[in-house]
Amino acid sequence: MTVGSPEREKIKVDPNNVRKIREGLLMSKAELARRAKLSVLTIDRVEKGLACRMDTKRKIILSLGLKLSDRDKVFKI
């Protein structure tokens, strides 16, 4: 171990449940992007937890077959 680079455990924390829900529906990123009228790159960024607009979140939630009231199940606050 060198100074300035401490070893850290790599713990995967999902910033949201988009990927989990999408995969549970056996849906590809491309299919979700098509249904939501978004790019695959946007879906990838959202699944990685990068910031997105409320309209993007709305499109994703509805494209997953959920209600807008289910937003807390998809996106963590």
QUIHU-V278211 format. One record per residue. N is the residue number from 1. RES is the residue in one letter. PSI is psi in degrees with one decimal (none if undefined). OMEGA is omega in whole degrees, 0 to 359 (999 if undefined). NEAR is the number of other C-alpha atoms within 8 Angstrom. Layout:
n=N res=RES psi=PSI omega=OMEGA near=NEAR
n=N res=RES psi=PSI omega=OMEGA near=NEAR
//
This chain:
n=1 res=M psi=133.3 omega=180 near=5
n=2 res=T psi=159.2 omega=179 near=5
n=3 res=V psi=136.7 omega=178 near=5
n=4 res=G psi=-5.7 omega=178 near=4
n=5 res=S psi=74.6 omega=181 near=6
n=6 res=P psi=145.5 omega=177 near=7
n=7 res=E psi=135.7 omega=180 near=5
n=8 res=R psi=145.9 omega=174 near=4
n=9 res=E psi=137.3 omega=177 near=4
n=10 res=K psi=106.7 omega=179 near=4
n=11 res=I psi=122.8 omega=180 near=4
n=12 res=K psi=119.7 omega=177 near=4
n=13 res=V psi=119.7 omega=179 near=4
n=14 res=D psi=123.0 omega=179 near=7
n=15 res=P psi=-19.1 omega=177 near=9
n=16 res=N psi=175.3 omega=183 near=10
n=17 res=N psi=14.9 omega=183 near=12
n=18 res=V psi=-50.6 omega=182 near=10
n=19 res=R psi=-44.6 omega=181 near=8
n=20 res=K psi=-45.6 omega=180 near=7
n=21 res=I psi=-44.9 omega=180 near=10
n=22 res=R psi=-47.9 omega=180 near=13
n=23 res=E psi=-33.4 omega=177 near=9
n=24 res=G psi=-27.1 omega=177 near=7
n=25 res=L psi=5.0 omega=183 near=6
n=26 res=L psi=41.9 omega=183 near=6
n=27 res=M psi=136.0 omega=178 near=9
n=28 res=S psi=164.5 omega=175 near=8
n=29 res=K psi=-39.2 omega=181 near=10
n=30 res=A psi=-40.4 omega=180 near=8
n=31 res=E psi=-43.9 omega=178 near=8
n=32 res=L psi=-43.3 omega=179 near=14
n=33 res=A psi=-43.4 omega=180 near=13
n=34 res=R psi=-46.4 omega=181 near=9
n=35 res=R psi=-37.2 omega=183 near=8
n=36 res=A psi=-6.5 omega=184 near=10
n=37 res=K psi=46.4 omega=178 near=7
n=38 res=L psi=168.2 omega=177 near=10
n=39 res=S psi=157.1 omega=176 near=9
n=40 res=V psi=-36.2 omega=178 near=9
n=41 res=L psi=-40.5 omega=178 near=6
n=42 res=T psi=-44.2 omega=178 near=9
n=43 res=I psi=-43.9 omega=179 near=12
n=44 res=D psi=-44.8 omega=180 near=9
n=45 res=R psi=-42.5 omega=179 near=9
n=46 res=V psi=-43.5 omega=180 near=11
n=47 res=E psi=-25.8 omega=177 near=12
n=48 res=K psi=-4.8 omega=176 near=8
n=49 res=G psi=10.9 omega=178 near=9
n=50 res=L psi=154.2 omega=182 near=7
n=51 res=A psi=146.6 omega=176 near=5
n=52 res=C psi=165.8 omega=182 near=7
n=53 res=R psi=157.9 omega=178 near=6
n=54 res=M psi=-36.5 omega=179 near=6
n=55 res=D psi=-37.6 omega=178 near=6
n=56 res=T psi=-44.4 omega=178 near=9
n=57 res=K psi=-42.4 omega=180 near=9
n=58 res=R psi=-46.0 omega=180 near=9
n=59 res=K psi=-41.6 omega=181 near=10
n=60 res=I psi=-46.7 omega=181 near=10
n=61 res=I psi=-48.4 omega=181 near=14
n=62 res=L psi=-35.8 omega=180 near=11
n=63 res=S psi=-20.0 omega=175 near=10
n=64 res=L psi=2.2 omega=179 near=9
n=65 res=G psi=20.7 omega=181 near=6
n=66 res=L psi=170.1 omega=176 near=8
n=67 res=K psi=155.1 omega=178 near=8
n=68 res=L psi=-27.2 omega=178 near=8
n=69 res=S psi=-12.6 omega=178 near=5
n=70 res=D psi=9.3 omega=186 near=9
n=71 res=R psi=-33.9 omega=180 near=9
n=72 res=D psi=-20.4 omega=177 near=8
n=73 res=K psi=-21.6 omega=183 near=7
n=74 res=V psi=-49.7 omega=183 near=11
n=75 res=F psi=125.9 omega=178 near=10
n=76 res=K psi=142.9 omega=183 near=8
n=77 res=I psi=none omega=999 near=3
//
